[in-house]
Amino acid sequence: MTISVAVSGASGYAGGELLRLLANHPSVSIGAITAHSNAGSRLGELQPHLHSLSDRLLEETTAANLSGHDVVFLALPHGASAQLAAQLPEHTLVIDAGADHRLEDPAAWEAFYKSEHAGSWPYGLPELPGQREKLQGSKRIAVPGCYPTSALLALTPGFAAGALLPDDVVIVSASGTSGAGKSLKANLLGSEVMGSMSPYGVGGLHRHTPEIEQGLSQVAGEQVTVSFTPTLAPMSRGILTTATAKIAPQLAKQAKPAEELRQIWADAYQDEAFIHLLPEGQWPSTKSVVGSNHAALQVAYDERTGRVLVCAVIDNLTKGTAGGAVQSMNIALGLNETLGLEQLGVAP
């Protein structure tokens, strides 16, 4: 079967990445391509790498232009998706790559986003326990944030197995500049970013914090508290997340806790097409997953401090956004989950 799809926010980084993946999806026909301020422009002027679509004109982002498709992807800033999604037909599969439908707690949304909560949709991270069943046949899907994708993939096996304590979780992530979007900002100028790293959203202020806590708490079956610090790295794509948590006392008493821990992560991801636990001694690098829907990670145990450490890498635009969206679409429509996502990383 051929699936007709529409993509909003096509002039941005996430929208462009969606079109890159969808253009190579064997079951997809790309219909409306829309934007806001760039409506009327030729796509090739803004996304010159999308050669097969370069002559397409960007339409206005309206419900009328997006309706009539089997699938609609919303790659819009937070606060812009909910109103538009409410106008789309119930039988249309709507996949929101923005933040509007990720959080289940209205209080958490209002505290971090300072606006009215629009409700929550099934969460588009299939590798979470039980999540594929929730995505199958769904007509509304919320794509995770890029930082939560890396953090949840890193720590979910440990919390699902009861191997980690919930009250002292520390996560530090380094992201490429494309994670901040395409808007012109002084701190994202090449002269500001090249050869430099800087933190932001420090002190529990980043909006992805409650999303990470929500996912880990659901897996753990109890409240997990996270200290999350994002940093900006001088690269265009990629996220390196270093996540640590205290080991559960019963596991620490085992004869070989490091081996037990590694087996937990190996068992959790042994059947996953896109998640790779690296061989012992090999540490993940962002370059290895650029342009792909793959994630690579490594787990270690610091016996002196009793902390479990997981390093994970993803491409923030692919597995962290567009790739996760396409993967979720495939599941919702009953297609092979890996369809259109077979690309490997690019090196050097």
LUMNUMI-157457 format. One record per residue (C-alpha): residue in one letter; y, z, x. Coordinates in nm, 4 decimals. Layout:
BEGIN
SITE	A	Y	Z	X
...
***
This chain:
BEGIN
SITE	M	0.0000	0.0000	0.0000
SITE	T	0.3613	-0.0538	0.1016
SITE	I	0.5989	0.2394	0.0669
SITE	S	0.9679	0.1741	0.0141
SITE	V	1.1922	0.4211	0.1949
SITE	A	1.5650	0.4867	0.2092
SITE	V	1.7414	0.6697	0.4913
SITE	S	2.0757	0.8449	0.4541
SITE	G	2.2860	0.9520	0.7510
SITE	A	2.1603	0.6444	0.9347
SITE	S	2.4515	0.6335	1.1795
SITE	G	2.3654	0.9791	1.3209
SITE	Y	2.1070	1.0791	1.5781
SITE	A	1.8498	1.2096	1.3275
SITE	G	1.8953	0.9105	1.0980
SITE	G	1.8617	0.6711	1.3894
SITE	E	1.5445	0.8429	1.5045
SITE	L	1.3981	0.8205	1.1556
SITE	L	1.4649	0.4476	1.1483
SITE	R	1.3103	0.4036	1.4942
SITE	L	0.9861	0.5631	1.3749
SITE	L	0.9825	0.4036	1.0309
SITE	A	1.0406	0.0552	1.1737
SITE	N	0.6990	0.0835	1.3414
SITE	H	0.5194	0.2492	1.0498
SITE	P	0.2570	0.0040	0.9196
SITE	S	0.2834	0.1203	0.5571
SITE	V	0.6630	0.1369	0.5265
SITE	S	0.9270	-0.1060	0.4024
SITE	I	1.2812	0.0076	0.4845
SITE	G	1.5177	-0.0272	0.1898
SITE	A	1.8649	0.1244	0.1643
SITE	I	2.0259	0.2488	0.4858
SITE	T	2.3301	0.4605	0.4106
SITE	A	2.6115	0.6483	0.5806
SITE	H	2.9371	0.8200	0.4890
SITE	S	3.2354	0.7348	0.7096
SITE	N	3.0495	0.4439	0.8706
SITE	A	2.9586	0.2723	0.5430
SITE	G	3.0228	-0.1011	0.5647
SITE	S	2.9443	-0.1162	0.9371
SITE	R	2.6580	-0.3155	1.0825
SITE	L	2.3789	-0.0824	1.1970
SITE	G	2.3543	-0.2556	1.5351
SITE	E	2.7094	-0.1471	1.6193
SITE	L	2.6104	0.2196	1.5893
SITE	Q	2.2389	0.2139	1.6740
SITE	P	2.2074	-0.0763	1.9214
SITE	H	1.8488	0.0173	2.0124
SITE	L	1.7240	-0.0634	1.6597
SITE	H	1.7002	-0.4373	1.7205
SITE	S	1.4863	-0.5238	1.4173
SITE	L	1.7423	-0.3615	1.1871
SITE	S	2.0619	-0.4474	1.3749
SITE	D	2.2011	-0.6851	1.1115
SITE	R	2.1596	-0.4427	0.8235
SITE	L	2.4824	-0.3118	0.6684
SITE	L	2.5264	0.0568	0.6029
SITE	E	2.5791	0.1360	0.2350
SITE	E	2.7597	0.4341	0.0850
SITE	T	2.5474	0.7479	0.0576
SITE	T	2.5158	0.7779	-0.3193
SITE	A	2.2315	0.8663	-0.5530
SITE	A	2.2530	0.5165	-0.7018
SITE	N	2.1963	0.3497	-0.3648
SITE	L	1.9129	0.5850	-0.2703
SITE	S	1.7309	0.5732	-0.6039
SITE	G	1.4548	0.3227	-0.6705
SITE	H	1.2605	0.4011	-0.3514
SITE	D	0.9284	0.5792	-0.3118
SITE	V	1.0695	0.8052	-0.0383
SITE	V	1.4248	0.9147	0.0442
SITE	F	1.5085	1.0805	0.3760
SITE	L	1.8260	1.2898	0.3813
SITE	A	1.9597	1.3202	0.7362
SITE	L	2.2830	1.4922	0.6387
SITE	P	2.4842	1.7961	0.7524
SITE	H	2.3956	2.1284	0.5919
SITE	G	2.5520	2.1670	0.2515
SITE	A	2.5435	1.7935	0.1780
SITE	S	2.1786	1.7452	0.0810
SITE	A	2.1341	1.9751	-0.2173
SITE	Q	2.3835	1.8122	-0.4525
SITE	L	2.2581	1.4638	-0.3694
SITE	A	1.8911	1.5606	-0.3979
SITE	A	1.9499	1.7048	-0.7446
SITE	Q	2.0555	1.3574	-0.8622
SITE	L	1.7422	1.1806	-0.7385
SITE	P	1.4408	1.1202	-0.9683
SITE	E	1.1706	1.3876	-0.9758
SITE	H	0.9006	1.1305	-0.8988
SITE	T	1.0728	1.0295	-0.5728
SITE	L	0.9534	1.2015	-0.2566
SITE	V	1.2715	1.3518	-0.1081
SITE	I	1.2534	1.4777	0.2501
SITE	D	1.5522	1.6829	0.3626
SITE	A	1.6067	1.6856	0.7389
SITE	G	1.9043	1.9189	0.6897
SITE	A	1.9027	2.2943	0.6399
SITE	D	1.9715	2.3183	0.2661
SITE	H	1.6169	2.3898	0.1456
SITE	R	1.4515	2.5703	0.4378
SITE	L	1.5259	2.9359	0.3660
SITE	E	1.3535	3.1239	0.0852
SITE	D	1.5849	3.4268	0.0885
SITE	P	1.9213	3.3564	-0.0808
SITE	A	2.0801	3.6510	0.1001
SITE	A	1.9801	3.5112	0.4398
SITE	W	2.1203	3.1694	0.3494
SITE	E	2.4503	3.3106	0.2281
SITE	A	2.4836	3.5362	0.5335
SITE	F	2.4326	3.2562	0.7868
SITE	Y	2.5618	2.9494	0.6010
SITE	K	2.8376	3.1058	0.3877
SITE	S	2.7569	2.9025	0.0759
SITE	E	2.5447	2.9195	-0.2374
SITE	H	2.1684	2.8981	-0.1895
SITE	A	2.0138	2.5740	-0.3214
SITE	G	1.6549	2.7014	-0.3377
SITE	S	1.3616	2.6339	-0.1086
SITE	W	1.1154	2.3461	-0.0777
SITE	P	0.7723	2.3248	0.0902
SITE	Y	0.8238	2.3593	0.4645
SITE	G	0.7494	2.0484	0.6700
SITE	L	0.5682	2.1993	0.9667
SITE	P	0.2044	2.1033	0.8993
SITE	E	0.0646	2.3007	1.1942
SITE	L	0.1458	2.6342	1.0282
SITE	P	-0.1615	2.7961	0.8669
SITE	G	-0.2115	2.6703	0.5108
SITE	Q	0.0923	2.4453	0.5217
SITE	R	-0.0827	2.1102	0.4853
SITE	E	-0.2139	2.2131	0.1454
SITE	K	0.1405	2.2883	0.0304
SITE	L	0.2642	1.9479	0.1485
SITE	Q	-0.0110	1.7414	-0.0133
SITE	G	0.1293	1.5677	-0.3199
SITE	S	0.4664	1.7392	-0.2877
SITE	K	0.7794	1.5543	-0.4039
SITE	R	1.0261	1.7744	-0.2162
SITE	I	0.9958	1.8723	0.1518
SITE	A	1.2292	2.0657	0.3812
SITE	V	1.2039	1.9589	0.7457
SITE	P	1.2298	2.2562	0.9864
SITE	G	1.5119	2.2967	1.2312
SITE	C	1.4387	2.1791	1.5845
SITE	Y	1.4606	2.5250	1.7407
SITE	P	1.2350	2.6843	1.4750
SITE	T	0.9815	2.4042	1.5252
SITE	S	0.9443	2.4902	1.8936
SITE	A	0.9545	2.8667	1.8374
SITE	L	0.7016	2.8669	1.5530
SITE	L	0.4614	2.6404	1.7398
SITE	A	0.4900	2.8731	2.0389
SITE	L	0.4225	3.2053	1.8643
SITE	T	0.2350	3.1328	1.5405
SITE	P	-0.1176	3.1567	1.6902
SITE	G	-0.0472	3.5027	1.8291
SITE	F	0.0934	3.6427	1.5065
SITE	A	-0.1765	3.4783	1.2946
SITE	A	-0.4410	3.6504	1.5102
SITE	G	-0.2674	3.9899	1.5103
SITE	A	-0.2239	3.9669	1.8875
SITE	L	0.1528	4.0273	1.8920
SITE	L	0.3797	4.3104	1.7807
SITE	P	0.6550	4.2164	1.5342
SITE	D	0.9511	4.4245	1.6450
SITE	D	1.0429	4.3029	1.9942
SITE	V	1.0361	3.9237	1.9916
SITE	V	1.2760	3.7487	2.2303
SITE	I	1.3258	3.3717	2.2270
SITE	V	1.5505	3.1685	2.4554
SITE	S	1.5728	2.7914	2.4059
SITE	A	1.7429	2.5166	2.6027
SITE	S	1.8336	2.2042	2.4059
SITE	G	1.9661	1.8620	2.4853
SITE	T	2.3092	1.7698	2.3519
SITE	S	2.1779	1.5437	2.0744
SITE	G	2.0824	1.8606	1.8876
SITE	A	2.4524	1.9139	1.8163
SITE	G	2.4839	1.5802	1.6351
SITE	K	2.7090	1.2847	1.6992
SITE	S	3.0461	1.4383	1.6127
SITE	L	3.3066	1.4351	1.8883
SITE	K	3.3340	1.7835	2.0405
SITE	A	3.5069	1.8795	2.3623
SITE	N	3.2188	2.0970	2.4848
SITE	L	2.9803	1.8015	2.4518
SITE	L	3.1796	1.5597	2.6659
SITE	G	2.9890	1.4264	2.9630
SITE	S	3.2260	1.5875	3.2096
SITE	E	3.1679	1.9274	3.0429
SITE	V	2.7882	1.9014	3.0169
SITE	M	2.6809	1.7280	3.3367
SITE	G	2.5598	1.9735	3.5996
SITE	S	2.6155	2.2717	3.3711
SITE	M	2.4322	2.4957	3.1233
SITE	S	2.5901	2.7278	2.8699
SITE	P	2.4780	2.9615	2.5905
SITE	Y	2.6085	2.9572	2.2346
SITE	G	2.5380	3.1388	1.9099
SITE	V	2.4807	3.4521	2.1194
SITE	G	2.4113	3.7903	1.9625
SITE	G	2.1926	3.6821	1.6719
SITE	L	2.4533	3.4444	1.5298
SITE	H	2.2654	3.1148	1.5384
SITE	R	2.1707	2.9822	1.1954
SITE	H	1.8128	2.9122	1.2953
SITE	T	1.7433	3.2840	1.3499
SITE	P	1.6466	3.3652	0.9884
SITE	E	1.4336	3.0507	0.9720
SITE	I	1.2336	3.1588	1.2771
SITE	E	1.1951	3.5099	1.1357
SITE	Q	1.0885	3.3702	0.7979
SITE	G	0.8109	3.1572	0.9480
SITE	L	0.6754	3.4227	1.1814
SITE	S	0.6886	3.6920	0.9127
SITE	Q	0.4866	3.4781	0.6725
SITE	V	0.2219	3.4206	0.9362
SITE	A	0.2133	3.7854	1.0479
SITE	G	0.2087	3.9287	0.6971
SITE	E	0.4896	4.1689	0.7915
SITE	Q	0.8537	4.1504	0.8908
SITE	V	0.9087	4.0017	1.2361
SITE	T	1.2435	4.0626	1.4043
SITE	V	1.3675	3.8023	1.6518
SITE	S	1.6400	3.7975	1.9147
SITE	F	1.7209	3.4285	1.9559
SITE	T	1.9561	3.2755	2.2122
SITE	P	2.0108	2.8986	2.2331
SITE	T	2.1505	2.7267	2.5404
SITE	L	2.2880	2.3783	2.5987
SITE	A	2.1215	2.1803	2.8782
SITE	P	2.2561	1.8694	3.0563
SITE	M	2.0111	1.6255	2.8956
SITE	S	2.0297	1.4105	2.5853
SITE	R	1.6923	1.5031	2.4334
SITE	G	1.4436	1.7851	2.4478
SITE	I	1.3937	2.1550	2.3879
SITE	L	1.2352	2.4064	2.6227
SITE	T	1.1598	2.7303	2.4422
SITE	T	1.0522	3.0470	2.6204
SITE	A	0.9230	3.3008	2.3680
SITE	T	0.7966	3.6497	2.4459
SITE	A	0.6525	3.9351	2.2409
SITE	K	0.4690	4.2611	2.3096
SITE	I	0.0919	4.2370	2.3112
SITE	A	-0.0930	4.4306	2.0393
SITE	P	-0.2435	4.7546	2.1853
SITE	Q	-0.6000	4.6719	2.0790
SITE	L	-0.5859	4.3429	2.2688
SITE	A	-0.4245	4.4983	2.5756
SITE	K	-0.7260	4.7311	2.6028
SITE	Q	-0.9695	4.4421	2.6318
SITE	A	-1.1316	4.3777	2.9685
SITE	K	-0.9611	4.0390	3.0089
SITE	P	-0.6613	4.0181	2.7743
SITE	A	-0.5194	3.7055	2.9418
SITE	E	-0.8402	3.5141	2.8687
SITE	E	-0.8487	3.6443	2.5118
SITE	L	-0.4922	3.5300	2.4582
SITE	R	-0.5554	3.1839	2.5940
SITE	Q	-0.8562	3.1457	2.3661
SITE	I	-0.6434	3.2358	2.0627
SITE	W	-0.4001	2.9524	2.1342
SITE	A	-0.6805	2.7119	2.2264
SITE	D	-0.8639	2.7794	1.8998
SITE	A	-0.5447	2.7447	1.6941
SITE	Y	-0.4566	2.4007	1.8279
SITE	Q	-0.7906	2.2479	1.9251
SITE	D	-0.7909	2.0083	1.6280
SITE	E	-0.4184	1.9285	1.6254
SITE	A	-0.3246	1.5723	1.7179
SITE	F	0.0255	1.6558	1.8384
SITE	I	0.0030	2.0081	1.9877
SITE	H	-0.1328	2.0433	2.3404
SITE	L	-0.2184	2.3643	2.5242
SITE	L	-0.1914	2.2622	2.8887
SITE	P	-0.4546	2.3490	3.1510
SITE	E	-0.4054	2.6815	3.3229
SITE	G	-0.1409	2.6636	3.5923
SITE	Q	0.0379	2.3632	3.4436
SITE	W	0.3749	2.4322	3.2848
SITE	P	0.5395	2.2109	3.0214
SITE	S	0.8399	1.9921	3.0898
SITE	T	1.0702	1.8297	2.8370
SITE	K	1.0352	1.4897	3.0030
SITE	S	0.6670	1.4742	2.9102
SITE	V	0.7367	1.4586	2.5359
SITE	V	1.0551	1.2470	2.5204
SITE	G	1.0428	0.9994	2.2326
SITE	S	0.7144	1.1382	2.0995
SITE	N	0.5932	1.3627	1.8188
SITE	H	0.3983	1.5731	2.0679
SITE	A	0.4492	1.9333	2.1746
SITE	A	0.3166	2.0846	2.4968
SITE	L	0.2857	2.4558	2.5649
SITE	Q	0.1468	2.7165	2.7999
SITE	V	0.0664	3.0833	2.7402
SITE	A	0.0696	3.3645	2.9964
SITE	Y	0.0332	3.7411	2.9983
SITE	D	0.2642	3.9692	3.1951
SITE	E	0.0363	4.2694	3.2365
SITE	R	0.3025	4.4812	3.4045
SITE	T	0.5332	4.4708	3.1009
SITE	G	0.2698	4.4132	2.8351
SITE	R	0.4399	4.0968	2.7159
SITE	V	0.2914	3.7654	2.6096
SITE	L	0.4950	3.4656	2.7199
SITE	V	0.4755	3.1160	2.5724
SITE	C	0.6683	2.8143	2.6991
SITE	A	0.6837	2.5150	2.4626
SITE	V	0.8542	2.1760	2.4813
SITE	I	0.9348	1.9205	2.2131
SITE	D	1.1720	1.6296	2.1666
SITE	N	1.4313	1.7776	1.9312
SITE	L	1.4895	1.4440	1.7573
SITE	T	1.1227	1.3504	1.7160
SITE	K	0.8848	1.6433	1.6656
SITE	G	1.1918	1.8592	1.6016
SITE	T	1.3293	1.6381	1.3226
SITE	A	1.2326	1.2780	1.2439
SITE	G	0.8733	1.2929	1.3646
SITE	G	0.8079	1.6058	1.1618
SITE	A	0.9635	1.4338	0.8602
SITE	V	0.7403	1.1265	0.8909
SITE	Q	0.4332	1.3432	0.9559
SITE	S	0.5096	1.5403	0.6391
SITE	M	0.5625	1.2177	0.4427
SITE	N	0.2210	1.0936	0.5521
SITE	I	0.0550	1.4136	0.4304
SITE	A	0.2435	1.4194	0.1005
SITE	L	0.1425	1.0597	0.0255
SITE	G	-0.2202	1.1008	0.1318
SITE	L	-0.1867	0.8765	0.4387
SITE	N	-0.3332	0.9340	0.7829
SITE	E	-0.1156	1.2121	0.9241
SITE	T	-0.0579	1.0365	1.2563
SITE	L	0.0424	0.7003	1.1076
SITE	G	0.3546	0.5621	1.2758
SITE	L	0.3588	0.8510	1.5232
SITE	E	0.1188	0.7365	1.7906
SITE	Q	0.3899	0.6920	2.0574
SITE	L	0.3305	0.8827	2.3792
SITE	G	0.6059	1.0364	2.5887
SITE	V	0.8215	0.8310	2.8244
SITE	A	0.8264	0.8971	3.1984
SITE	P	0.9920	0.9154	3.4425
***
